[in-house]
């Protein structure tokens, strides 16, 4: 019974793990937009649609943790100012405004 339960848990949760992925290409940050809400909007160049129904090169990062927000914002501004490309680990669904959701960001060479 325990094996069946563990296999069932693994099977059900594995869809969430594999649904999100890193963006296929290096992205160039064109605009970073913040406001009074708990979100950062990122407009990029060089990407494609990652999930159907989402708009290519449009991303949104939303979190209530101010520390995370500050780190993501700093990293995006640094990438924009230096011209370094980034990759975005995106969510498996379209977020606000049909933008791709963001889990994580990394700079690439």
Number of C-alpha atoms within 10 A of each C-alpha: 6 7 8 9 10 11 12 12 11 11 11 11 11 11 11 11 11 9 12 18 16 17 17 14 14 20 22 20 23 16 14 16 11 13 8 6 9 13 17 21 21 21 17 21 16 13 16 16 15 21 19 12 12 20 16 19 20 20 24 23 24 17 14 10 9 10 10 14 18 12 11 18 20 12 16 25 15 14 20 18 11 10 12 16 20 22 18 21 18 23 21 20 18 20 16 15 11 17 23 30 24 26 17 15 18 15 15 11 6
